């Protein structure tokens, strides 16, 4: 078998070489004598000159655009950067430069330079990775931009310097500078001014479902703008909730909301906006009518107003650009039944560096833009909130790098509310506030834990967007849904309690699903009072005491509950506390669109399920033997004309000179083995033929 693999490699190399030689002679392009330094080994594929169909595109800033598409376990990127110097693109676990996994390249005199790199301690310049796991496919520049197209495995199995591209929130790192590195006689010079080339990271969801639900222009679409009216912004880092009621004009038919996006009133107001949530209100009460005629009011969340506004229509969080519904569903809009909508806006300035010079009071009139259409989708969509109810019983101890909280949506609640065929969850938004690090939406059917509906082990508190699932997930009546949040409180000296403000914490997963039902819109839980007391070592509270005083055990008698929370020995008693909260009882909170609790949940007490079969993430990588690819000149491929039209602005003038390279599609272990032996040399034609003879003689 070893001899067969070796023969296979030789044949593959020879065939690829012949293709290059014949192509060069056919096009009349000579083989360049100039060296193109690159650690990538590649074969030409001239049939690749077709337009790419990109699944996603985003502008990281005004100069840096990224396209990407995913096929099986491969991801292909194209970066288009407004510079004629070097560019870099990659990922970081925490948004910091140290440990970043980068692809760095540039184009100089028609030659493309490209390497897989990483950032080590003590240097802003990415270093060359011994394991080259990024494959260059194309590189060129025109009068204004540098363009690189490359691909890699989602999981390269290089655990030392590469970062796995997963469903987690990815911290995207990028850099660019207006100069190319100098080219020496034997090696590349350092990157010019790498510290200046770095830009602030952006958080993105790279693996979510393609946004194919709505074209850029929909002739039947109508727009509804819901704005606050000159809301005075809070001072300092205080949180403020503002509730504005809107009355919807009578509609002649049923419509579907197919898209919504934020409206920002000003550049400064964006610093204060944390969340905007739109609720559908049930009924036609006098209080709803009165609120709709005013300009809004302070609130502590929509639920504090004691209105029948418990069905979420749309939700925006910081970092999101809005949401587009998939082709199979839209949120129903019917004024005959629902005339009033409540918009809750959460203001809080978390950026200590942003302190605007105020010559007058600062106000905000931001809101939401709703796009709706009479061309109905097949299904009505709904929103179900799963998680911990915002309450002081949700306790997060200080000084811990891993605190687990769980919010349960009980099987009793789903069993009484879900339709017999179940619901289909197609998107989720996972929310914590400032110290959340990991969120998972678990699904348990009877005693078996199924594949997680969603999981993010790298949460970014400043970017918690709706993520479209690759396929809708069916949740059946009687399933238990669990929102599991993991916090890192190691930077805090005092406890953090659950609540709505940014100084408190949250554990919520909003699920978008179809078909819609109104019986269950909020499915939360809260640790029971006995569980909380037990976790703090309290046996009994004194009756009718104000403030609340501990009655027993004797060593705690007379101490207030607040003092116990502040004086608890979290450093040495944390494990005991964590076990008590996870195994103790909890109170289900299951309510519908009218804000009424489900009768079945009134006297229900919940416990953690005894799961007989748990889900385990499959292992995808096998141990990998690293090898160092020699940094030697690479063959310059024939000059081709780029026929693609989906790159850069129309005003840009393309260069007719481009470099195309693509890795030959070898299968299985033969491919990996061959790539260790194949490296191109940019040398005269006669020497190239000699090389073939030497290679076959090995």
C-alpha positions as CSV (number, residue, x, y, z in Angstrom):
1,X,0.0,0.0,0.0
2,X,2.8,2.4,0.8
3,X,4.4,1.8,-2.6
4,X,1.0,2.3,-4.3
5,X,0.6,5.7,-2.5
6,X,4.0,6.8,-3.6
7,X,3.3,5.8,-7.2
8,X,-0.1,7.6,-7.0
9,X,1.6,10.8,-5.8
10,X,4.2,10.6,-8.5
11,X,1.5,10.2,-11.2
12,X,-0.6,13.0,-9.8
13,X,2.3,15.3,-9.7
14,X,3.3,14.4,-13.2
15,X,-0.2,14.9,-14.6
16,X,-0.6,18.3,-12.9
17,X,2.8,19.4,-14.2
18,X,1.9,18.4,-17.8
19,X,-1.3,20.5,-17.5
20,X,0.6,23.5,-16.5
21,X,3.2,23.1,-19.2
22,X,0.7,22.6,-22.0
23,X,-1.4,25.5,-20.8
24,X,1.6,27.8,-20.7
25,X,2.6,26.9,-24.3
26,X,-1.0,27.2,-25.5
27,X,-1.5,30.7,-24.1
28,X,1.9,31.8,-25.1
29,X,2.8,32.8,-21.5
30,X,6.3,32.1,-20.5
31,X,7.2,30.5,-17.1
32,X,8.3,33.4,-14.9
33,X,11.8,33.6,-13.6
34,X,10.8,35.9,-10.8
35,X,10.2,34.2,-7.5
36,X,6.8,34.1,-5.9
37,X,7.4,33.1,-2.3
38,X,4.5,31.1,-0.8
39,X,4.4,28.0,1.4
40,X,1.3,26.7,-0.4
41,X,1.5,23.7,-2.8
42,X,-1.1,23.8,-5.5
43,X,-2.2,22.8,-9.0
44,X,-3.7,25.0,-11.6
45,X,-7.4,24.5,-12.6
46,X,-8.2,26.8,-15.4
47,X,-11.9,25.8,-15.5
48,X,-12.3,27.6,-12.1
49,X,-12.9,30.8,-14.1
50,X,-16.6,31.0,-13.3
51,X,-18.6,33.3,-11.0
52,X,-18.9,32.2,-7.4
53,X,-22.3,32.0,-5.7
54,X,-21.6,33.4,-2.3
55,X,-23.8,32.5,0.6
56,X,-22.8,35.4,2.8
57,X,-21.3,38.9,2.5
58,X,-20.4,41.5,5.1
59,X,-18.4,44.7,5.3
60,X,-16.1,44.6,8.2
61,X,-15.5,48.4,7.7
62,X,-15.7,50.8,4.8
63,X,-12.5,49.3,3.3
64,X,-12.8,45.6,3.9
65,X,-15.5,43.3,2.4
66,X,-15.7,39.5,3.0
67,X,-17.6,36.9,1.0
68,X,-17.9,33.3,2.1
69,X,-19.6,30.1,1.2
70,X,-19.6,26.6,2.8
71,X,-19.6,23.2,1.0
72,X,-19.5,20.2,3.3
73,X,-16.6,20.7,5.7
74,X,-14.8,23.3,3.6
75,X,-15.3,27.1,3.7
76,X,-14.2,29.5,1.0
77,X,-13.5,33.2,1.6
78,X,-12.9,36.1,-0.6
79,X,-11.6,39.3,0.9
80,X,-11.7,42.6,-1.1
81,X,-9.7,45.3,0.6
82,X,-9.2,48.9,-0.4
83,X,-5.4,48.9,-0.3
84,X,-2.5,47.9,-2.6
85,X,-0.5,46.7,0.4
86,X,-0.7,43.5,2.4
87,X,-3.9,42.2,4.0
88,X,-4.8,39.7,6.8
89,X,-7.9,37.9,7.8
90,X,-8.6,35.3,10.5
91,X,-10.0,34.5,13.9
92,X,-9.4,34.9,17.6
93,X,-10.9,33.2,20.6
94,X,-11.4,36.4,22.6
95,X,-10.9,39.2,20.1
96,X,-7.3,39.7,21.2
97,X,-4.3,39.6,18.8
98,X,-2.3,37.1,20.8
99,X,-3.3,33.6,19.6
100,X,-5.1,34.8,16.5
101,X,-5.2,32.5,13.5
102,X,-4.5,34.5,10.3
103,X,-4.2,34.2,6.6
104,X,-1.9,37.0,5.3
105,X,-1.2,37.9,1.6
106,X,-0.5,40.5,-0.9
107,X,0.1,41.0,-4.6
108,X,3.3,42.5,-6.0
109,X,4.0,43.0,-9.7
110,X,1.4,40.4,-10.5
111,X,2.8,37.8,-8.1
112,X,0.6,36.6,-5.2
113,X,2.1,36.0,-1.8
114,X,0.0,34.1,0.7
115,X,0.6,32.2,4.0
116,X,-1.2,30.7,7.0
117,X,0.1,32.5,10.0
118,X,-0.6,33.0,13.8
119,X,0.2,35.7,16.3
120,X,2.5,34.8,19.2
121,X,3.2,36.5,22.5
122,X,5.4,39.6,22.2
123,X,4.8,40.5,18.6
124,X,2.0,42.2,16.6
125,X,3.3,40.5,13.4
126,X,1.7,37.2,12.5
127,X,4.3,34.4,12.3
128,X,4.3,31.7,9.7
129,X,2.4,28.5,10.8
130,X,4.4,25.3,10.5
131,X,1.1,23.6,9.3
132,X,-0.2,25.4,6.2
133,X,-3.9,24.8,6.3
134,X,-5.2,27.7,4.1
135,X,-5.2,27.1,0.3
136,X,-4.9,30.1,-2.0
137,X,-7.3,30.0,-4.9
138,X,-6.9,33.4,-6.5
139,X,-5.1,36.6,-5.9
140,X,-4.9,39.9,-7.8
141,X,-5.1,43.7,-7.4
142,X,-6.4,46.5,-9.5
143,X,-6.0,50.2,-9.2
144,X,-7.7,50.4,-5.8
145,X,-8.2,47.0,-4.2
146,X,-6.4,43.8,-3.3
147,X,-8.4,40.6,-3.7
148,X,-7.6,37.2,-2.2
149,X,-9.7,34.1,-2.4
150,X,-8.8,31.1,-0.3
151,X,-10.3,28.1,1.5
152,X,-9.7,25.9,4.5
153,X,-11.4,23.1,6.5
154,X,-13.8,24.2,9.1
155,X,-11.7,22.2,11.5
156,X,-8.1,21.9,10.3
157,X,-7.2,19.7,13.2
158,X,-4.2,22.0,13.9
159,X,-5.0,22.6,17.6
160,X,-1.9,24.5,18.2
161,X,-2.3,27.5,15.9
162,X,-5.6,27.2,14.1
163,X,-9.1,28.0,15.4
164,X,-12.1,25.8,14.6
165,X,-14.8,27.6,12.6
166,X,-18.0,26.4,14.3
167,X,-21.5,27.6,15.3
168,X,-19.9,29.7,18.0
169,X,-19.8,33.4,17.7
170,X,-16.6,34.0,15.8
171,X,-14.3,36.9,16.6
172,X,-13.1,37.9,13.1
173,X,-9.7,39.6,13.0
174,X,-8.5,41.7,10.1
175,X,-5.6,43.9,9.2
176,X,-4.4,45.8,6.2
177,X,-1.6,48.3,5.3
178,X,-0.8,50.4,2.3
179,X,2.7,48.9,1.7
180,X,3.9,45.4,0.6
181,X,6.7,43.7,2.5
182,X,10.1,44.0,0.7
183,X,11.2,40.9,-1.2
184,X,14.8,39.9,-0.4
185,X,16.9,37.4,-2.3
186,X,16.1,34.4,-0.1
187,X,13.2,35.3,2.2
188,X,10.4,37.8,2.8
189,X,11.0,40.9,4.9
190,X,8.9,41.6,8.0
191,X,5.4,43.1,7.5
192,X,5.6,46.9,7.5
193,X,4.0,48.4,10.7
194,X,1.9,45.4,11.7
195,X,0.7,47.2,14.9
196,X,-0.8,50.0,12.8
197,X,-2.4,47.5,10.3
198,X,-4.7,45.8,12.9
199,X,-8.3,46.9,13.0
200,X,-10.9,46.2,15.8
201,X,-12.4,42.7,15.6
202,X,-15.9,42.0,14.5
203,X,-18.1,39.2,15.9
204,X,-20.0,37.2,13.2
205,X,-22.0,34.0,12.9
206,X,-20.3,32.3,9.9
207,X,-22.2,29.0,9.8
208,X,-25.8,30.1,10.0
209,X,-28.4,29.3,7.4
210,X,-28.2,31.2,4.1
211,X,-30.4,34.4,4.1
212,X,-32.6,33.4,1.1
213,X,-36.0,34.4,2.5
214,X,-36.3,37.9,1.0
215,X,-34.9,39.5,-2.1
216,X,-33.3,42.9,-1.8
217,X,-36.5,44.5,-3.3
218,X,-40.0,43.1,-2.8
219,X,-42.6,45.0,-4.9
220,X,-45.5,43.9,-2.6
221,X,-43.6,44.9,0.6
222,X,-44.9,47.8,2.8
223,X,-42.9,49.5,5.5
224,X,-44.0,50.4,9.0
225,X,-41.6,52.6,11.1
226,X,-42.0,52.5,14.9
227,X,-40.0,55.2,16.6
228,X,-39.6,56.5,20.1
229,X,-40.2,60.3,20.5
230,X,-37.3,62.3,22.0
231,X,-36.5,59.9,24.9
232,X,-34.0,61.6,27.3
233,X,-31.0,59.3,27.6
234,X,-29.8,58.1,31.0
235,X,-26.7,59.6,32.7
236,X,-23.5,57.6,33.3
237,X,-23.9,53.9,33.2
238,X,-27.5,53.8,34.5
239,X,-30.0,51.5,32.7
240,X,-33.3,52.8,31.5
241,X,-36.3,51.0,30.0
242,X,-38.7,53.0,27.9
243,X,-42.1,51.6,26.7
244,X,-44.0,53.1,23.8
245,X,-47.4,52.0,22.6
246,X,-48.4,52.0,18.9
247,X,-51.9,51.6,17.5
248,X,-51.9,49.8,14.1
249,X,-54.3,51.2,11.5
250,X,-57.0,48.7,10.4
251,X,-55.7,46.4,7.7
252,X,-58.0,45.0,5.0
253,X,-56.4,41.6,5.1
254,X,-53.8,39.4,6.8
255,X,-50.2,40.3,6.2
256,X,-46.9,38.6,7.1
257,X,-43.9,40.4,8.6
258,X,-40.9,39.2,6.5
259,X,-38.1,41.5,7.7
260,X,-37.2,44.1,10.4
261,X,-34.2,46.2,11.1
262,X,-33.1,48.9,13.6
263,X,-33.5,52.6,13.0
264,X,-30.7,54.6,14.7
265,X,-31.6,58.2,15.5
266,X,-28.0,59.4,15.9
267,X,-24.4,58.2,16.2
268,X,-24.4,58.9,20.0
269,X,-27.7,57.1,20.7
270,X,-26.2,53.8,19.3
271,X,-23.8,53.8,22.3
272,X,-26.8,53.6,24.7
273,X,-29.1,51.2,22.8
274,X,-28.8,47.6,24.2
275,X,-32.1,46.0,23.2
276,X,-35.4,46.8,21.4
277,X,-38.2,44.3,21.7
278,X,-41.7,44.7,20.1
279,X,-44.6,42.9,21.8
280,X,-48.1,42.2,20.4
281,X,-50.8,43.2,22.8
282,X,-54.1,41.3,23.1
283,X,-57.5,43.0,23.5
284,X,-58.7,46.5,23.1
285,X,-58.6,48.0,26.6
286,X,-58.9,51.7,27.5
287,X,-55.4,51.6,29.0
288,X,-53.9,50.4,25.7
289,X,-55.7,53.2,23.9
290,X,-54.5,55.9,26.4
291,X,-50.9,54.7,26.1
292,X,-51.0,54.8,22.3
293,X,-51.9,58.5,22.4
294,X,-48.9,59.4,24.6
295,X,-45.2,59.6,23.8
296,X,-44.2,56.6,25.9
297,X,-43.2,56.2,29.5
298,X,-40.5,54.8,31.8
299,X,-41.0,51.2,32.7
300,X,-39.1,48.2,34.1
301,X,-39.8,46.0,31.1
302,X,-43.1,45.4,29.3
303,X,-44.3,43.0,32.0
304,X,-44.1,45.8,34.6
305,X,-47.1,47.6,33.0
306,X,-49.6,44.7,33.8
307,X,-50.8,44.7,30.2
308,X,-51.7,41.7,27.9
309,X,-48.5,42.3,25.9
310,X,-46.6,39.0,26.3
311,X,-46.1,37.8,22.7
312,X,-42.8,38.9,21.1
313,X,-43.0,40.1,17.5
314,X,-39.4,41.3,16.9
315,X,-36.3,41.6,18.9
316,X,-33.1,43.5,18.2
317,X,-29.9,43.4,20.3
318,X,-26.7,45.3,20.0
319,X,-24.5,44.3,17.0
320,X,-27.5,42.9,15.0
321,X,-28.6,44.3,11.6
322,X,-32.1,42.9,12.0
323,X,-33.7,39.7,10.8
324,X,-35.1,38.3,7.5
325,X,-37.6,35.5,7.8
326,X,-37.1,32.4,5.7
327,X,-39.3,31.7,2.7
328,X,-41.5,29.2,4.7
329,X,-42.7,31.5,7.4
330,X,-43.7,35.1,8.4
331,X,-45.0,36.7,11.5
332,X,-48.8,37.4,11.1
333,X,-50.0,41.0,11.2
334,X,-53.8,41.4,11.6
335,X,-55.3,44.6,12.8
336,X,-58.8,43.0,13.2
337,X,-57.5,41.1,16.2
338,X,-54.3,42.9,17.2
339,X,-54.4,46.7,17.1
340,X,-51.8,47.6,19.7
341,X,-48.0,46.9,19.8
342,X,-45.7,47.8,22.7
343,X,-42.0,48.6,22.0
344,X,-39.6,48.2,24.9
345,X,-36.3,50.0,24.5
346,X,-33.4,49.3,26.9
347,X,-30.8,52.1,27.2
348,X,-27.5,51.7,29.0
349,X,-24.0,53.1,28.2
350,X,-21.5,50.4,28.7
351,X,-18.7,52.2,27.0
352,X,-16.8,54.0,29.7
353,X,-14.7,55.9,27.1
354,X,-17.8,57.4,25.5
355,X,-18.6,60.5,27.5
356,X,-20.2,63.0,25.0
357,X,-19.7,66.7,25.7
358,X,-23.3,67.7,26.6
359,X,-24.3,71.3,26.0
360,X,-28.0,70.2,26.1
361,X,-29.9,67.1,27.2
362,X,-29.4,64.1,24.9
363,X,-32.5,62.5,23.4
364,X,-33.2,59.5,21.2
365,X,-35.9,58.7,18.6
366,X,-34.6,55.3,17.5
367,X,-36.8,52.3,16.8
368,X,-37.6,49.5,14.3
369,X,-38.5,49.4,10.6
370,X,-40.9,46.6,9.8
371,X,-41.4,45.2,6.3
372,X,-44.7,43.3,5.7
373,X,-46.3,41.8,2.7
374,X,-49.7,40.5,1.6
375,X,-48.0,37.6,-0.2
376,X,-48.4,35.2,2.6
377,X,-45.8,32.5,3.5
378,X,-46.9,28.9,4.1
379,X,-46.7,29.2,7.9
380,X,-47.4,31.8,10.7
381,X,-44.3,32.2,12.8
382,X,-44.2,32.7,16.6
383,X,-41.6,33.5,19.3
384,X,-41.2,31.3,22.4
385,X,-38.9,32.6,25.3
386,X,-37.1,29.8,27.2
387,X,-34.8,30.5,30.2
388,X,-34.4,31.8,33.7
389,X,-37.0,34.3,34.9
390,X,-35.3,37.7,35.7
391,X,-35.3,37.5,39.5
392,X,-32.9,37.8,42.5
393,X,-33.2,34.0,43.1
394,X,-30.9,33.7,40.1
395,X,-27.6,34.0,42.0
396,X,-24.2,34.0,40.3
397,X,-21.3,33.8,42.9
398,X,-18.2,36.0,42.4
399,X,-14.7,34.9,41.6
400,X,-15.6,31.8,39.6
401,X,-14.6,31.0,36.0
402,X,-17.5,28.6,35.5
403,X,-21.0,29.1,37.0
404,X,-23.9,27.1,35.5
405,X,-27.5,28.3,35.5
406,X,-30.4,26.4,33.9
407,X,-33.8,27.7,32.9
408,X,-36.3,24.8,32.3
409,X,-39.3,24.8,29.9
410,X,-41.2,21.9,31.5
411,X,-42.6,18.9,29.5
412,X,-45.9,19.6,31.2
413,X,-46.0,23.0,29.6
414,X,-45.0,22.0,26.1
415,X,-47.4,19.0,26.4
416,X,-50.4,21.2,27.0
417,X,-49.5,24.0,24.5
418,X,-47.7,22.6,21.5
419,X,-49.8,21.2,18.6
420,X,-49.8,17.4,18.1
421,X,-47.3,17.7,15.2
422,X,-45.0,19.8,17.3
423,X,-43.3,23.1,16.4
424,X,-40.4,23.7,14.0
425,X,-37.7,26.0,15.4
426,X,-35.8,27.8,12.6
427,X,-33.9,30.5,14.5
428,X,-32.7,31.3,18.0
429,X,-31.3,34.3,19.9
430,X,-29.3,33.4,22.9
431,X,-29.0,36.2,25.5
432,X,-26.9,36.9,28.5
433,X,-25.6,40.3,29.7
434,X,-22.0,41.0,30.5
435,X,-20.4,37.9,32.0
436,X,-22.1,35.1,30.0
437,X,-19.6,32.9,28.2
438,X,-21.5,29.9,26.9
439,X,-25.2,29.2,26.1
440,X,-26.9,26.0,25.0
441,X,-30.5,25.2,24.2
442,X,-30.9,21.5,25.2
443,X,-33.8,19.3,24.1
444,X,-34.8,16.3,26.2
445,X,-37.4,13.7,25.0
446,X,-38.5,11.4,27.8
447,X,-35.1,10.4,29.3
448,X,-32.9,10.9,26.2
449,X,-31.1,14.2,25.5
450,X,-31.2,15.0,21.8
451,X,-28.7,17.0,19.7
452,X,-28.6,20.5,21.1
453,X,-30.9,22.9,19.2
454,X,-28.2,25.6,19.5
455,X,-24.9,26.0,21.3
456,X,-22.5,28.8,21.5
457,X,-19.4,28.3,23.7
458,X,-17.8,31.7,22.8
459,X,-20.5,34.2,23.6
460,X,-19.9,37.9,22.9
461,X,-22.2,40.1,25.1
462,X,-22.0,42.8,22.5
463,X,-23.2,40.6,19.7
464,X,-26.3,38.4,20.4
465,X,-28.2,38.1,17.1
466,X,-30.8,35.8,15.8
467,X,-29.1,32.8,14.2
468,X,-30.9,30.9,11.5
469,X,-30.5,27.1,12.0
470,X,-29.3,25.0,9.1
471,X,-32.5,23.0,9.3
472,X,-35.6,23.6,11.3
473,X,-35.6,21.5,14.5
474,X,-38.8,19.7,15.5
475,X,-39.8,20.0,19.2
476,X,-42.7,17.7,20.2
477,X,-45.4,18.1,22.9
478,X,-43.8,16.7,26.1
479,X,-40.3,17.6,25.2
480,X,-38.3,19.6,27.8
481,X,-36.3,22.5,26.6
482,X,-33.4,23.7,28.8
483,X,-31.6,27.0,28.4
484,X,-28.1,26.4,30.0
485,X,-25.9,29.4,30.6
486,X,-22.3,29.4,31.8
487,X,-20.8,32.5,33.3
488,X,-17.3,33.7,34.1
489,X,-17.5,35.9,37.2
490,X,-13.8,35.7,38.0
491,X,-13.5,39.5,37.6
492,X,-16.3,40.3,40.1
493,X,-15.9,40.7,43.8
494,X,-19.6,40.6,44.7
495,X,-22.5,38.4,43.7
496,X,-24.5,39.1,40.6
497,X,-28.2,38.6,40.7
498,X,-30.7,37.9,37.9
499,X,-32.5,40.9,36.5
500,X,-33.2,43.1,33.5
501,X,-30.4,45.7,33.8
502,X,-27.0,45.2,32.3
503,X,-25.5,45.2,35.9
504,X,-27.6,42.1,36.5
505,X,-27.6,38.9,34.5
506,X,-29.9,37.0,32.1
507,X,-30.2,33.5,30.7
508,X,-32.7,33.6,27.9
509,X,-33.1,31.9,24.5
510,X,-35.7,33.3,22.1
511,X,-36.8,30.7,19.6
512,X,-38.5,31.5,16.3
513,X,-40.7,28.7,15.2
514,X,-43.8,27.7,13.2
515,X,-46.7,27.0,13.3
516,X,-47.6,29.7,15.8
517,X,-49.6,29.0,18.9
518,X,-50.6,31.6,21.6
519,X,-51.0,29.3,24.6
520,X,-47.3,29.4,25.4
521,X,-45.1,32.4,24.7
522,X,-43.0,32.5,27.9
523,X,-41.6,29.2,29.3
524,X,-39.2,30.0,32.1
525,X,-38.2,28.7,35.5
526,X,-36.8,30.0,38.8
527,X,-35.0,28.3,41.7
528,X,-37.5,27.6,44.4
529,X,-37.1,29.4,47.7
530,X,-36.2,26.2,49.6
531,X,-33.5,25.5,47.0
532,X,-32.0,29.0,47.4
533,X,-32.0,28.8,51.2
534,X,-30.5,25.3,51.1
535,X,-27.7,26.5,48.7
536,X,-26.8,29.2,51.2
537,X,-26.9,26.9,54.2
538,X,-30.1,28.4,55.6
539,X,-32.6,26.1,57.3
540,X,-35.4,28.5,58.2
541,X,-36.3,32.2,58.0
542,X,-37.9,34.1,60.7
543,X,-41.6,34.7,60.0
544,X,-42.9,38.2,59.2
545,X,-39.4,39.8,59.6
546,X,-38.5,43.0,57.7
547,X,-35.8,42.9,56.6
548,X,-35.8,39.1,56.1
549,X,-33.9,37.5,59.1
550,X,-32.5,33.9,59.4
551,X,-34.0,31.8,62.2
552,X,-31.8,28.7,61.9
553,X,-29.2,27.2,62.0
554,X,-28.0,28.8,65.3
555,X,-24.8,30.0,63.9
556,X,-26.7,32.1,61.3
557,X,-29.6,33.1,63.6
558,X,-30.3,36.9,63.5
559,X,-28.4,37.5,60.3
560,X,-30.3,39.1,57.5
561,X,-30.6,37.3,54.2
562,X,-28.8,40.1,52.4
563,X,-25.8,39.8,54.8
564,X,-25.7,36.1,54.2
565,X,-25.5,36.6,50.5
566,X,-22.7,39.1,50.9
567,X,-20.7,37.2,53.5
568,X,-21.0,33.6,52.2
569,X,-17.6,31.9,51.7
570,X,-17.9,31.5,47.9
571,X,-14.2,30.6,47.5
572,X,-14.5,27.4,49.6
573,X,-18.2,26.7,49.4
574,X,-18.9,27.3,45.7
575,X,-19.1,23.6,44.7
576,X,-21.7,22.9,47.4
577,X,-23.7,25.9,46.3
578,X,-23.5,24.8,42.6
579,X,-24.6,21.3,43.3
580,X,-27.6,22.5,45.4
581,X,-28.8,24.8,42.7
582,X,-28.5,22.3,39.9
583,X,-30.1,19.4,41.8
584,X,-32.7,21.4,43.8
585,X,-36.3,22.1,42.9
586,X,-37.5,25.0,40.7
587,X,-40.7,26.8,40.0
588,X,-42.0,26.6,36.3
589,X,-43.3,29.9,34.9
590,X,-45.4,29.1,31.8
591,X,-47.6,31.8,30.3
592,X,-49.3,32.7,27.1
593,X,-50.0,35.7,24.9
594,X,-52.5,37.2,27.3
595,X,-49.9,37.0,30.1
596,X,-52.0,34.3,31.9
597,X,-50.2,31.4,33.5
598,X,-51.0,27.9,32.1
599,X,-53.3,26.2,34.7
600,X,-51.1,23.1,34.6
601,X,-48.1,25.1,35.9
602,X,-49.8,26.8,38.8
603,X,-48.9,24.2,41.4
604,X,-46.1,22.4,39.5
605,X,-42.7,21.9,41.1
606,X,-39.8,20.9,38.8
607,X,-36.6,18.9,39.2
608,X,-33.7,18.1,37.0
609,X,-34.4,15.1,34.8
610,X,-32.6,11.8,35.3
611,X,-31.2,11.4,31.7
612,X,-30.3,7.9,30.8
613,X,-28.8,8.8,27.4
614,X,-26.9,12.0,27.0
615,X,-25.7,13.7,23.8
616,X,-21.9,13.8,23.2
617,X,-20.2,15.9,20.6
618,X,-18.5,13.5,18.0
619,X,-14.8,13.7,17.7
620,X,-13.9,14.9,14.2
621,X,-10.1,15.1,14.2
622,X,-7.5,12.4,14.4
623,X,-4.0,13.1,15.6
624,X,-2.1,15.0,12.9
625,X,1.6,14.8,12.1
626,X,2.8,18.3,11.4
627,X,5.3,19.1,8.7
628,X,7.1,22.2,7.7
629,X,6.5,23.3,4.1
630,X,9.6,24.7,2.5
631,X,9.5,28.3,1.7
632,X,10.7,28.2,-1.9
633,X,9.7,29.9,-5.2
634,X,6.3,29.0,-6.6
635,X,5.4,28.7,-10.3
636,X,3.6,31.7,-11.7
637,X,0.6,30.5,-13.6
638,X,-0.5,31.9,-17.0
639,X,-2.2,35.3,-17.1
640,X,-6.0,35.1,-17.3
641,X,-8.8,37.6,-17.4
642,X,-11.2,37.7,-14.4
643,X,-14.8,37.3,-15.7
644,X,-16.5,37.7,-12.3
645,X,-18.9,40.6,-11.7
646,X,-19.8,40.3,-8.0
647,X,-16.6,41.9,-6.7
648,X,-15.7,45.5,-5.8
649,X,-17.6,48.6,-6.9
650,X,-18.5,49.2,-10.6
651,X,-16.1,52.2,-10.5
652,X,-13.1,50.0,-9.9
653,X,-11.0,49.3,-12.9
654,X,-9.9,45.6,-12.9
655,X,-6.4,44.6,-13.7
656,X,-6.2,41.9,-16.4
657,X,-3.3,40.3,-14.6
658,X,-4.4,37.7,-11.9
659,X,-3.0,34.6,-10.3
660,X,-5.2,31.5,-10.1
661,X,-4.2,28.5,-8.1
662,X,-6.3,25.6,-6.7
663,X,-5.4,22.5,-4.9
664,X,-6.0,19.3,-6.9
665,X,-8.9,17.3,-5.5
666,X,-7.2,14.2,-4.3
667,X,-9.2,11.8,-2.1
668,X,-8.6,10.6,1.4
669,X,-5.2,9.9,2.9
670,X,-3.6,9.9,-0.6
671,X,-4.3,13.7,-0.9
672,X,-2.8,14.5,2.5
673,X,0.2,12.3,1.8
674,X,0.8,13.8,-1.6
675,X,0.6,17.3,-0.4
676,X,3.5,16.7,1.9
677,X,5.8,15.8,-1.1
678,X,4.6,18.2,-3.8
679,X,6.1,21.7,-4.0
680,X,6.5,23.9,-7.2
681,X,9.6,25.6,-8.4
682,X,9.5,28.8,-10.5
683,X,12.4,27.9,-12.9
684,X,13.0,27.8,-16.6
685,X,11.2,25.2,-18.7
686,X,14.3,23.1,-19.3
687,X,15.0,22.8,-15.6
688,X,11.4,22.0,-15.0
689,X,11.6,19.0,-17.4
690,X,14.7,17.9,-15.6
691,X,12.9,18.0,-12.3
692,X,10.2,15.7,-13.7
693,X,12.9,13.1,-14.7
694,X,14.5,13.3,-11.2
695,X,11.1,13.0,-9.5
696,X,10.1,9.9,-11.5
697,X,13.5,8.3,-10.7
698,X,12.9,8.5,-6.9
